């Protein structure tokens, strides 16, 4: 089970990045939040994908944190995840956008919104 691998090998970036992609239990998202501070961009990117699959609006602050990452791909996956969070609305997205202090995060949010609108 993926969560057991994460618990057993939390410092192995390759295992963590892969395991995050196959997590299926939204109840473990709080436990996974610590990986947002990983030194490995693949881990942070995989965490963003996990939030997109399993997260809800209550996870928006954690995803917004990833939107401010220095790595483009992490910001991109976090932006996609933000749109997919259960309970997310356009009004809520606007509120999050207004609070993003990072210009790159705001740009990325606009980018993924435009992508989603284009279908």
BELCORUR-V772361 format. One record per backbone hydrogen bond with DSSP energy under -0.5 kcal/mol. CO is the residue of the C=O (numbers start at 1). NH is the residue of the N-H. E is the energy in kcal/mol with one decimal. If there is no record, write none. Layout:
co->CO nh->NH e->E
co->CO nh->NH e->E
This chain:
co->1 nh->5 e->-1.6
co->2 nh->6 e->-2.2
co->3 nh->7 e->-2.0
co->4 nh->8 e->-2.3
co->5 nh->9 e->-2.8
co->9 nh->12 e->-1.6
co->11 nh->13 e->-1.0
co->12 nh->16 e->-2.8
co->13 nh->17 e->-2.7
co->14 nh->18 e->-1.8
co->15 nh->19 e->-3.0
co->16 nh->20 e->-2.6
co->17 nh->21 e->-0.8
co->18 nh->21 e->-0.5
co->19 nh->22 e->-1.3
co->20 nh->23 e->-0.7
co->24 nh->26 e->-0.7
co->25 nh->28 e->-1.7
co->26 nh->29 e->-1.4
co->28 nh->32 e->-1.7
co->29 nh->33 e->-1.2
co->31 nh->34 e->-0.7
co->32 nh->35 e->-2.4
co->33 nh->36 e->-2.1
co->34 nh->37 e->-1.4
co->35 nh->38 e->-1.6
co->39 nh->41 e->-0.6
co->40 nh->44 e->-1.8
co->41 nh->45 e->-2.6
co->42 nh->46 e->-2.4
co->43 nh->47 e->-2.2
co->44 nh->48 e->-1.9
co->45 nh->49 e->-1.9
co->46 nh->50 e->-2.3
co->47 nh->51 e->-2.4
co->48 nh->52 e->-2.1
co->49 nh->53 e->-1.8
co->50 nh->54 e->-2.5
co->51 nh->55 e->-2.8
co->55 nh->86 e->-2.1
co->56 nh->59 e->-2.9
co->57 nh->60 e->-2.2
co->59 nh->62 e->-0.5
co->59 nh->63 e->-2.0
co->60 nh->64 e->-3.1
co->61 nh->65 e->-1.8
co->62 nh->66 e->-1.4
co->63 nh->67 e->-1.5
co->64 nh->68 e->-0.7
co->65 nh->68 e->-1.1
co->66 nh->69 e->-1.7
co->71 nh->75 e->-2.1
co->72 nh->76 e->-2.7
co->73 nh->77 e->-2.5
co->74 nh->78 e->-2.5
co->75 nh->79 e->-2.5
co->76 nh->80 e->-2.4
co->77 nh->81 e->-2.3
co->78 nh->82 e->-2.5
co->79 nh->83 e->-1.5
co->80 nh->84 e->-1.1
co->81 nh->84 e->-0.5
co->81 nh->85 e->-1.1
co->82 nh->85 e->-0.6
co->85 nh->88 e->-2.0
co->86 nh->57 e->-2.5
co->89 nh->93 e->-2.4
co->90 nh->94 e->-2.3
co->91 nh->95 e->-2.0
co->92 nh->96 e->-2.3
co->93 nh->97 e->-3.0
co->94 nh->98 e->-2.4
co->95 nh->99 e->-1.0
co->96 nh->99 e->-0.6
co->96 nh->100 e->-1.0
co->97 nh->100 e->-0.8
co->99 nh->101 e->-0.6
co->101 nh->103 e->-0.6
co->102 nh->106 e->-2.1
co->103 nh->107 e->-2.4
co->104 nh->108 e->-2.3
co->105 nh->109 e->-2.4
co->106 nh->110 e->-2.1
co->107 nh->111 e->-2.3
co->108 nh->112 e->-2.8
co->109 nh->113 e->-2.0
co->110 nh->114 e->-2.3
co->111 nh->115 e->-2.3
co->112 nh->116 e->-2.4
co->113 nh->117 e->-2.2
co->114 nh->118 e->-1.8
co->115 nh->119 e->-0.8
